Amino acid sequence: MTPADLLERLDEDGFLILPGYVENGRFGSTGLLRTLQATFYPALAEIANHWRARFGLPGRYPEQLLQFQAQCRDAGQHSDPSCFTRLAPQDCLPLRHRGADALAFPLQMVALLSAPVEDFSGGELLLTEQRPRMQSRPVVVPLRRGDIAVFPSHRRPVAGGNGYYPVTTRQAVSPVRSGQRLGLELYFHLAVAP
């Protein structure tokens, strides 16, 4: 899929799914996180630069992940918020976004490393979009084992009658009802240490 294809899907749905991409990933492998970051960053940086232009913001995201993360370090952001998740029954991830850091990358990825129904029940990836003067729009993202979802880490531009306006996106994982849900959250910017 080209960056133009990815941009079109994000414009239309607010997220996209890459099927079966991490089917053979090992849970807890930092090498898997780094490989995914390096693989996807260049295409997503093109989309992020389109979004900056739509918002009329100056500057561009660098073409390489290491260059962008060097900018993050210069801004005092040193901690990689990417992580593996292991959710047991009654565990969930609350509604949140990752856009508070000064240099926050506008896209993130979530992968599911276990199989719904077979390995766990519940634990759906939920996105909400808040548009100006409208109610929040909830979306359940239908992930299977190995799928990656790509979506905004905070805001995305949506075309309106007077140009583009910002839509705020938040993410959550609903409570796991049974079994164990394994996944990962992948970010491209570094964050201020908690």
C-alpha positions as CSV (number, residue, x, y, z in Angstrom):
1,M,0.0,0.0,0.0
2,T,1.4,3.4,-0.9
3,P,1.3,6.5,1.4
4,A,-1.5,7.9,-0.9
5,D,-3.6,4.7,-0.4
6,L,-3.0,4.9,3.4
7,L,-4.0,8.6,3.4
8,E,-7.2,7.9,1.5
9,R,-8.2,5.1,3.9
10,L,-7.4,7.4,6.9
11,D,-9.4,10.2,5.4
12,E,-12.4,8.0,4.8
13,D,-12.6,5.9,8.0
14,G,-10.3,7.6,10.5
15,F,-8.2,4.4,10.9
16,L,-6.9,1.5,8.7
17,I,-6.1,-2.1,9.3
18,L,-3.1,-3.9,7.9
19,P,-4.1,-7.6,8.1
20,G,-1.8,-10.3,9.5
21,Y,1.3,-8.2,9.6
22,V,2.8,-9.4,12.9
23,E,1.6,-13.0,12.8
24,N,5.0,-14.4,13.8
25,G,6.0,-11.6,16.3
26,R,7.3,-12.7,19.6
27,F,5.6,-11.2,22.6
28,G,7.9,-8.8,24.5
29,S,10.5,-8.5,21.8
30,T,11.9,-4.9,21.7
31,G,13.4,-5.9,18.4
32,L,9.9,-6.3,17.0
33,L,8.9,-2.8,18.2
34,R,12.0,-1.2,16.7
35,T,11.5,-3.0,13.4
36,L,7.9,-1.9,13.1
37,Q,8.8,1.7,13.9
38,A,11.6,1.8,11.3
39,T,9.5,0.0,8.7
40,F,6.4,2.2,9.0
41,Y,7.7,5.6,9.9
42,P,8.7,6.8,6.4
43,A,5.3,6.2,4.8
44,L,3.5,7.6,7.9
45,A,5.7,10.7,7.9
46,E,4.5,11.5,4.4
47,I,0.9,11.3,5.7
48,A,1.8,13.4,8.7
49,N,3.3,16.0,6.4
50,H,0.1,16.1,4.4
51,W,-1.8,16.7,7.6
52,R,0.5,19.5,8.6
53,A,-0.1,21.2,5.3
54,R,-3.9,20.8,5.7
55,F,-3.7,22.5,9.1
56,G,-1.5,25.2,7.6
57,L,1.4,24.3,10.1
58,P,5.0,25.1,9.2
59,G,7.8,22.6,9.1
60,R,7.9,19.0,8.1
61,Y,8.5,15.6,9.8
62,P,11.9,14.2,8.7
63,E,12.1,11.3,6.3
64,Q,13.8,9.0,8.8
65,L,12.7,8.0,12.3
66,L,16.2,8.5,13.9
67,Q,16.1,12.2,12.7
68,F,12.7,12.7,14.2
69,Q,13.6,11.1,17.5
70,A,16.8,13.2,17.7
71,Q,14.5,16.3,17.5
72,C,12.4,14.8,20.4
73,R,15.6,14.4,22.5
74,D,16.6,18.0,21.7
75,A,13.1,19.0,23.1
76,G,13.7,17.0,26.3
77,Q,11.6,14.0,25.3
78,H,13.7,10.8,26.0
79,S,11.2,8.0,26.8
80,D,9.7,5.7,24.2
81,P,6.1,5.2,25.2
82,S,5.7,2.1,22.9
83,C,4.9,-1.0,24.9
84,F,3.6,-4.5,24.9
85,T,0.3,-5.1,26.7
86,R,-1.0,-8.2,28.5
87,L,-4.6,-7.9,29.7
88,A,-6.3,-10.5,31.9
89,P,-10.0,-10.8,32.8
90,Q,-11.4,-7.4,33.9
91,D,-8.3,-5.5,32.7
92,C,-8.9,-2.7,30.2
93,L,-7.1,0.4,28.9
94,P,-8.9,3.6,29.6
95,L,-9.9,6.2,27.0
96,R,-6.8,8.4,26.2
97,H,-4.6,9.9,23.5
98,R,-0.9,10.5,23.1
99,G,-0.8,14.1,21.8
100,A,0.4,16.1,24.9
101,D,4.1,16.0,24.2
102,A,5.6,19.1,22.4
103,L,6.8,16.9,19.5
104,A,4.0,14.3,19.3
105,F,3.8,12.3,16.1
106,P,0.2,12.4,14.8
107,L,-0.2,8.7,14.0
108,Q,0.2,5.6,16.1
109,M,-0.2,1.8,15.6
110,V,-1.8,-0.9,17.7
111,A,-1.3,-4.6,17.0
112,L,-3.1,-7.6,18.3
113,L,-0.9,-10.6,19.1
114,S,-3.5,-13.1,20.4
115,A,-6.7,-14.4,18.8
116,P,-10.1,-13.1,19.7
117,V,-12.5,-15.9,20.7
118,E,-9.7,-18.6,20.8
119,D,-7.4,-16.8,23.3
120,F,-9.7,-14.1,24.9
121,S,-13.1,-12.5,24.8
122,G,-13.9,-8.8,25.1
123,G,-10.9,-6.6,24.8
124,E,-12.0,-4.7,21.7
125,L,-10.0,-1.7,20.4
126,L,-12.3,1.3,20.6
127,L,-11.8,4.7,19.0
128,T,-13.8,7.8,19.6
129,E,-13.8,10.9,17.4
130,Q,-15.0,14.3,18.7
131,R,-16.0,16.7,15.9
132,P,-16.9,20.3,16.6
133,R,-20.6,20.8,17.5
134,M,-21.3,17.0,17.2
135,Q,-21.6,14.0,19.6
136,S,-18.6,11.7,19.8
137,R,-18.5,9.0,17.2
138,P,-17.4,5.6,18.7
139,V,-15.9,2.9,16.5
140,V,-15.0,-0.7,17.3
141,V,-11.9,-1.6,15.3
142,P,-12.2,-5.3,14.2
143,L,-8.8,-6.7,14.8
144,R,-7.7,-10.3,14.4
145,R,-4.4,-11.9,15.6
146,G,-1.5,-10.3,13.7
147,D,-3.5,-7.2,12.5
148,I,-2.2,-3.7,12.9
149,A,-4.5,-0.7,13.3
150,V,-3.1,2.7,12.2
151,F,-5.0,5.8,13.6
152,P,-4.4,9.3,14.8
153,S,-2.6,9.7,18.1
154,H,-4.6,12.8,18.9
155,R,-6.0,14.9,16.0
156,R,-6.6,14.5,12.3
157,P,-7.8,17.0,9.6
158,V,-11.2,16.4,8.2
159,A,-12.5,18.3,5.1
160,G,-15.4,20.7,5.9
161,G,-17.2,23.5,4.1
162,N,-14.5,26.1,5.0
163,G,-11.4,23.9,4.6
164,Y,-10.0,21.4,7.1
165,Y,-10.9,21.3,10.8
166,P,-9.4,19.1,13.6
167,V,-11.1,16.0,14.8
168,T,-9.9,14.7,18.2
169,T,-9.4,10.9,18.4
170,R,-9.1,8.9,21.6
171,Q,-8.4,5.2,22.1
172,A,-9.3,2.5,24.6
173,V,-9.5,-1.3,25.0
174,S,-12.7,-2.6,26.5
175,P,-12.5,-4.9,29.5
176,V,-11.3,-8.4,28.8
177,R,-14.1,-10.9,29.8
178,S,-12.0,-14.1,29.7
179,G,-8.6,-15.4,28.7
180,Q,-5.6,-13.2,28.0
181,R,-5.3,-10.4,25.4
182,L,-1.7,-9.8,24.1
183,G,-0.9,-6.7,22.1
184,L,1.4,-3.8,21.5
185,E,1.1,0.0,21.2
186,L,3.6,1.6,18.9
187,Y,4.4,5.3,18.9
188,F,7.0,7.1,16.8
189,H,7.8,10.1,19.0
190,L,9.6,10.0,22.3
191,A,7.8,11.3,25.4
192,V,8.8,13.3,28.5
193,A,9.6,10.7,31.2
194,P,6.7,10.3,33.7
